[in-house]
Amino acid sequence: MSYLLPMVTVANHQAHNLRNMPAAATAGLSVAELLAAPGLADTVVLAGRSGLDRVVRGVTVLDVPDFLPWVRPDELLLSTTAALSRDAGGDPVGQLLTLVRDLDARQAPGIAVAPGPDPLPGPVLALADEFGFPVLRLADGVAFDEVLATVYGLLVNRQNQVLAQADALHQAIATIVLGGGGLPQIADEVSRLLDCVLLISTPDGRVLAEEGAPGHRQGIEQAALFDSSGRLLVERLRIGRQPAREDEPGGRLAMTSIVAGGVDHGRIVAYRRSEDLPPGTEQALERAAIVTALTITKELAVSAVEGKFRGDYLRDVLTGQVSVDEPVVQHCRSLGWDIDRPMVVLVAELDAAEPSRSGVAPAGPSVVHRSQHERFVSAWQQVLRARDKEAPVVGFSHEVVALLPVGPGDASKMVAELIAAVSGDRGGGRQSFSAGVSRRVLDPSQIATGYAQARKAVSVGRRVHGHGSVSHFDSLGVHRLLSLVPDTGELKSFAAEVLGDLAAEAAEAADLRQTLQTLLDTNLNVAETARLLHFHYNTLRYRISKLERIIGPFTTDPHLRLDVALALQVVQMRGI
């Protein structure tokens, strides 16, 4: 299934139907449903049988020359063969072929012709079959005014049915909200009334609520609509009704956006496995979206107040302003957090929009829009809540802090799983972030120390490895000591004095630094270095001579080798 919105940033992508009120309930009937009506039961399908699912929302008679400008989408056309071939000149077949192409391009659902002495030519019917454009022949004795009355009567009945269903749904979910219900209750009621699976998600596809019958649930799980982290791939879907999969049968779905005050809060998706969704599903979903937007707005307001209180308290704990003793541990329990267990502190920060190169620090502090950061925080909270509801996770002005419970040796695996879950499959172009992880905290009194370690790890890791890095404090090595030097100018001066021309930005200098680093990594084993760098042995010997002319006899002076190794690390951390 192809991406309809390739590589867009889903979290920042405006919804297609960005409005606060539902669209007009313009329900329609398929051509096949019209043909089942008593007044049209004897109508013959001459061509375009594959297009009988086209929707009809009106009907009109074409009996005037040059009628194409009057053709409107979703309007069934009534005419005669003679009227269609009028002013054909010497090529009536060519005119009819052009007419079929033009009507299909204008999204007409089909054309019905009255019986006459001149049948439609075979090439015209073949082209209609190719386009899936229904060409119908009315039964003998059926007048156009009878067809008009039948079609409009059916459309009015369908419209009334859709409006009644939408009003009943709106009243049902409004009652739920007024009674204190939330998103799960709304999803349950809508899924019951529409007999479908209903998903409510964030704008980037994080599922907030999911309800529906087991049969439909199994179908949506098999429709490849989720990534490995459970995120709904909303970037592959469009607003409105559509097949769940284009390449093979996989059910039908409809999607609409949740909008309040011009702010995109997410998506509502209805799915049926074995049959089409009921008429008026789009209108019902838009009614549900209004109430859902109100519920989300209310929950965000409450969450903001509670989150600020909880976040301020945890900040005091993390920064050491509050000494962590038994009363503090008990107070955290009252807030729903368990901090009295082995854990690691994780700090995650969104990267700047422009990716940096490894070893080159960003020019300045990252500037992140508030909406991006809020969605980033929400993603961490949702992923971690699914694993451990008692693990603290809060968002501060520019970072997310989480206290992850881990056993001995489990930290790396758990962090990798969480990072993968928050990142998703990147199919929606989700913004990258860097993370730092502390040493294992065995006592609540060590939380402030762990927080400082995690912040240091994310800062140093980004400068050494670039954007998207995940760094553990224990793996920083000498970079951690170098980052403690307050005078970065002194570090740069040291690197320049030791490395000389090798400290330059030029490509040749970088190439020689790589050779030098590999020599140090192999403990000056020339044969092994030549193998790793794919150099001839004599070529590497020549390079070593060149390096010694620049920096001195590092192969025989152990003190110089130590200086060179440190200087190379300083160059790698350029910008600290």
KOLVEX-962427 format. One record per residue (C-alpha): y, z, x. Coordinates in steps of 0.1 Angstrom, whole numbers, padded with zeros to 4 digits, always signed. Layout:
N
YZX
...
END
This chain:
576
+0000+0000+0000
+0033-0011+0016
+0063+0012+0020
+0090+0005-0006
+0115+0024+0015
+0104+0020+0051
+0113+0047+0075
+0142+0062+0055
+0151+0098+0059
+0137+0110+0026
+0154+0144+0028
+0188+0126+0028
+0180+0096+0007
+0199+0094-0026
+0177+0091-0057
+0177+0057-0075
+0187+0073-0108
+0213+0097-0095
+0227+0108-0129
+0229+0141-0148
+0219+0128-0182
+0188+0109-0192
+0189+0072-0197
+0188+0057-0232
+0154+0058-0247
+0148+0021-0247
+0111+0021-0255
+0092-0011-0257
+0058-0027-0266
+0036-0048-0244
+0029-0084-0255
-0007-0074-0260
+0003-0046-0284
+0025-0070-0304
-0004-0095-0307
-0025-0067-0323
+0000-0063-0352
-0013-0077-0385
+0014-0103-0388
+0007-0118-0353
-0031-0113-0352
-0038-0150-0354
-0014-0159-0326
-0032-0179-0298
-0025-0172-0261
-0021-0207-0245
-0014-0195-0210
-0003-0164-0189
-0029-0140-0202
-0025-0119-0170
+0010-0111-0181
+0002-0097-0215
+0013-0062-0202
+0049-0074-0199
+0072-0052-0220
+0091-0065-0250
+0122-0047-0262
+0137-0074-0284
+0131-0108-0298
+0153-0139-0304
+0151-0174-0316
+0162-0203-0292
+0173-0233-0311
+0205-0243-0293
+0209-0266-0262
+0213-0249-0228
+0201-0216-0240
+0192-0201-0206
+0225-0181-0203
+0216-0163-0235
+0182-0152-0223
+0180-0114-0217
+0153-0095-0198
+0125-0080-0219
+0133-0102-0249
+0105-0123-0264
+0116-0159-0271
+0108-0179-0303
+0112-0217-0302
+0095-0250-0309
+0082-0276-0286
+0108-0301-0297
+0136-0276-0290
+0123-0269-0256
+0121-0306-0247
+0155-0315-0260
+0177-0336-0237
+0148-0340-0213
+0158-0375-0203
+0128-0393-0188
+0110-0362-0175
+0101-0338-0203
+0073-0322-0182
+0096-0316-0153
+0122-0299-0176
+0095-0276-0191
+0082-0267-0156
+0118-0257-0146
+0122-0238-0178
+0091-0217-0172
+0103-0209-0137
+0138-0199-0150
+0125-0177-0178
+0101-0159-0154
+0130-0153-0130
+0151-0139-0158
+0123-0114-0166
+0115-0128-0201
+0083-0113-0213
+0070-0145-0228
+0077-0173-0253
+0061-0181-0286
+0062-0216-0300
+0056-0228-0336
+0028-0252-0342
+0039-0288-0339
+0026-0324-0334
+0034-0323-0296
+0013-0298-0276
+0027-0283-0244
+0016-0303-0213
-0012-0291-0192
+0009-0287-0160
+0033-0264-0178
+0005-0242-0191
-0011-0242-0155
+0023-0230-0141
+0026-0203-0167
-0009-0191-0158
+0001-0190-0121
+0032-0169-0129
+0014-0147-0155
+0041-0158-0180
+0026-0156-0216
+0029-0187-0236
+0019-0181-0273
+0013-0204-0303
+0021-0189-0336
-0004-0193-0365
+0002-0220-0391
+0026-0209-0418
+0041-0180-0399
+0079-0183-0401
+0103-0170-0374
+0119-0145-0397
+0084-0130-0404
+0079-0126-0366
+0114-0111-0362
+0107-0085-0390
+0073-0076-0376
+0085-0072-0340
+0116-0052-0348
+0097-0030-0372
+0072-0022-0345
+0100-0015-0320
+0118+0008-0343
+0086+0028-0350
+0079+0030-0313
+0115+0041-0306
+0112+0068-0332
+0079+0080-0318
+0094+0082-0283
+0125+0101-0294
+0104+0125-0314
+0081+0131-0284
+0111+0136-0261
+0128+0160-0284
+0096+0180-0289
+0091+0182-0252
+0127+0192-0246
+0125+0220-0271
+0092+0232-0257
+0103+0234-0221
+0137+0248-0231
+0119+0276-0249
+0099+0283-0217
+0130+0285-0196
+0149+0307-0221
+0118+0330-0221
+0120+0334-0183
+0094+0308-0173
+0097+0288-0141
+0085+0255-0126
+0047+0262-0130
+0052+0268-0168
+0073+0237-0172
+0048+0216-0153
+0020+0230-0174
+0037+0223-0207
+0047+0187-0198
+0012+0179-0184
-0003+0192-0217
+0020+0172-0239
+0016+0140-0219
-0021+0146-0210
-0015+0139-0173
-0011+0156-0140
+0025+0166-0134
+0040+0173-0100
+0074+0188-0093
+0085+0183-0057
+0114+0186-0033
+0133+0154-0024
+0110+0149+0006
+0078+0155-0013
+0070+0192-0008
+0051+0201-0040
+0067+0230-0059
+0044+0230-0089
+0013+0210-0100
-0005+0212-0133
-0030+0190-0151
-0065+0183-0162
-0093+0183-0135
-0101+0147-0141
-0066+0135-0135
-0063+0159-0105
-0093+0143-0088
-0078+0108-0093
-0044+0117-0078
-0062+0133-0048
-0081+0100-0043
-0050+0078-0046
-0038+0084-0011
-0004+0098-0023
-0004+0128+0001
-0002+0132+0038
-0024+0156+0058
+0000+0185+0052
-0001+0180+0014
+0034+0164+0012
+0037+0139-0016
+0047+0105-0001
+0077+0099-0023
+0090+0072+0001
+0062+0050-0011
+0071+0054-0047
+0099+0041-0068
+0117+0055-0099
+0099+0044-0131
+0064+0034-0141
+0041+0019-0116
+0005+0017-0104
-0006+0045-0081
-0021+0020-0057
-0013-0017-0055
-0044-0027-0035
-0070-0012-0059
-0074+0006-0092
-0061+0041-0088
-0044+0051-0121
-0008+0049-0133
+0022+0071-0125
+0058+0075-0134
+0085+0091-0113
+0121+0103-0120
+0146+0123-0099
+0159+0158-0106
+0196+0158-0104
+0223+0184-0112
+0260+0181-0104
+0253+0150-0083
+0229+0170-0061
+0194+0156-0057
+0169+0185-0061
+0136+0166-0061
+0112+0144-0081
+0090+0147-0111
+0058+0126-0111
+0034+0121-0140
-0001+0106-0132
-0030+0094-0153
-0063+0084-0138
-0080+0060-0162
-0054+0047-0186
-0017+0040-0188
+0008+0068-0195
+0019+0072-0231
+0049+0054-0244
+0082+0071-0236
+0069+0089-0206
+0100+0080-0185
+0123+0094-0212
+0102+0125-0215
+0103+0130-0177
+0141+0127-0177
+0144+0153-0204
+0121+0175-0184
+0142+0168-0153
+0173+0182-0169
+0156+0216-0177
+0139+0215-0143
+0173+0210-0126
+0187+0240-0144
+0157+0261-0134
+0159+0250-0097
+0196+0257-0097
+0191+0292-0111
+0163+0299-0086
+0184+0287-0057
+0213+0310-0067
+0190+0340-0070
+0172+0331-0038
+0205+0327-0020
+0215+0363-0028
+0181+0377-0021
+0177+0356+0010
+0211+0367+0024
+0202+0404+0020
+0167+0400+0035
+0180+0377+0062
+0208+0401+0072
+0184+0430+0075
+0159+0409+0095
+0187+0397+0118
+0195+0434+0126
+0158+0440+0134
+0156+0408+0156
+0188+0415+0175
+0178+0452+0181
+0207+0466+0161
+0182+0485+0141
+0156+0505+0160
+0122+0497+0145
+0105+0529+0134
+0082+0538+0105
+0110+0539+0079
+0120+0503+0089
+0084+0491+0087
+0081+0506+0052
+0114+0490+0041
+0102+0457+0053
+0071+0462+0032
+0093+0468+0002
+0109+0434+0009
+0074+0418+0009
+0070+0417+0047
+0043+0431+0069
+0056+0435+0105
+0032+0462+0116
+0005+0439+0131
+0001+0417+0162
+0024+0386+0159
+0045+0361+0177
+0081+0353+0170
+0088+0316+0164
+0123+0301+0165
+0128+0265+0152
+0160+0244+0154
+0168+0210+0141
+0175+0185+0169
+0207+0165+0170
+0207+0131+0153
+0206+0112+0186
+0174+0119+0206
+0179+0131+0241
+0160+0120+0272
+0136+0144+0289
+0154+0165+0314
+0189+0157+0300
+0205+0183+0277
+0226+0173+0247
+0263+0168+0253
+0272+0197+0230
+0258+0219+0203
+0238+0203+0176
+0257+0196+0144
+0234+0197+0114
+0246+0192+0078
+0240+0222+0056
+0217+0204+0032
+0195+0193+0060
+0192+0228+0073
+0185+0243+0039
+0157+0218+0033
+0143+0226+0068
+0143+0263+0060
+0126+0256+0026
+0099+0236+0043
+0091+0264+0067
+0091+0290+0039
+0068+0269+0017
+0043+0261+0045
+0041+0297+0058
+0040+0312+0023
+0008+0292+0016
-0008+0307+0047
+0005+0343+0046
+0028+0356+0019
+0037+0387+0039
+0049+0369+0071
+0087+0370+0074
+0105+0337+0076
+0142+0334+0072
+0169+0308+0079
+0200+0317+0099
+0230+0294+0105
+0213+0271+0129
+0177+0282+0132
+0146+0293+0114
+0129+0325+0125
+0093+0333+0116
+0071+0363+0126
+0035+0348+0127
+0005+0372+0126
-0020+0361+0153
-0051+0373+0169
-0059+0372+0206
-0058+0336+0218
-0049+0322+0184
-0011+0317+0189
-0012+0281+0202
-0036+0269+0176
-0017+0285+0147
+0017+0273+0159
+0004+0237+0163
-0010+0238+0128
+0023+0250+0114
+0044+0225+0133
+0022+0197+0120
+0024+0209+0084
+0062+0212+0085
+0066+0178+0103
+0043+0159+0079
+0032+0125+0089
+0067+0113+0097
+0063+0085+0072
+0096+0094+0056
+0115+0096+0089
+0118+0134+0088
+0143+0147+0114
+0127+0162+0145
+0130+0198+0156
+0123+0219+0186
+0105+0253+0186
+0101+0282+0209
+0073+0309+0207
+0074+0344+0222
+0047+0364+0239
+0024+0383+0216
+0042+0412+0200
+0018+0442+0197
+0042+0468+0183
+0071+0464+0158
+0095+0480+0184
+0090+0448+0206
+0102+0424+0179
+0137+0422+0194
+0122+0413+0228
+0100+0387+0212
+0130+0371+0194
+0149+0369+0227
+0119+0352+0243
+0115+0327+0215
+0152+0317+0217
+0149+0313+0254
+0118+0292+0250
+0134+0268+0225
+0165+0264+0246
+0147+0258+0279
+0120+0237+0263
+0145+0213+0248
+0163+0209+0281
+0131+0203+0300
+0111+0182+0275
+0138+0168+0252
+0138+0168+0214
+0107+0177+0195
+0095+0201+0221
+0073+0231+0214
+0075+0257+0242
+0058+0290+0247
+0077+0316+0267
+0047+0322+0290
+0046+0285+0299
+0082+0283+0310
+0073+0293+0346
+0101+0289+0371
+0123+0273+0345
+0127+0307+0329
+0140+0322+0361
+0163+0292+0367
+0177+0295+0332
+0188+0331+0340
+0213+0319+0367
+0247+0320+0350
+0264+0296+0374
+0250+0262+0366
+0274+0247+0391
+0257+0267+0419
+0223+0253+0407
+0235+0217+0408
+0251+0223+0442
+0218+0237+0455
+0198+0207+0442
+0223+0183+0458
+0222+0201+0492
+0184+0202+0493
+0176+0167+0479
+0206+0147+0491
+0205+0112+0478
+0174+0120+0458
+0195+0141+0434
+0213+0109+0422
+0208+0093+0387
+0198+0059+0402
+0164+0045+0393
+0153+0044+0430
+0161+0081+0434
+0141+0089+0403
+0112+0069+0416
+0112+0087+0450
+0115+0121+0432
+0083+0112+0413
+0065+0105+0446
+0078+0137+0461
+0067+0158+0430
+0033+0142+0430
+0029+0150+0468
+0038+0186+0461
+0014+0188+0431
-0015+0176+0452
-0007+0199+0481
+0004+0170+0503
-0030+0152+0498
-0019+0116+0507
-0051+0099+0495
-0051+0117+0462
-0013+0110+0457
-0018+0073+0465
-0046+0072+0439
-0025+0089+0412
+0005+0067+0418
-0015+0035+0423
+0000+0029+0458
-0017+0016+0489
-0023+0043+0515
+0001+0027+0540
+0027+0022+0513
+0027+0059+0506
+0028+0068+0543
+0060+0046+0545
+0075+0065+0515
+0067+0098+0531
+0086+0088+0562
+0115+0077+0540
+0115+0110+0522
+0115+0130+0554
+0145+0110+0567
+0164+0121+0535
+0154+0157+0530
+0138+0167+0563
+0103+0176+0575
+0089+0189+0542
+0053+0181+0552
+0054+0207+0581
+0081+0232+0569
+0067+0255+0541
+0102+0270+0535
+0117+0236+0530
+0089+0227+0506
+0097+0257+0485
+0134+0247+0484
+0124+0211+0475
+0101+0223+0447
+0129+0245+0432
+0155+0217+0436
+0132+0193+0417
+0129+0218+0389
+0167+0221+0387
+0171+0184+0385
+0145+0183+0357
+0166+0210+0339
+0198+0191+0344
+0225+0205+0320
+0214+0241+0319
END
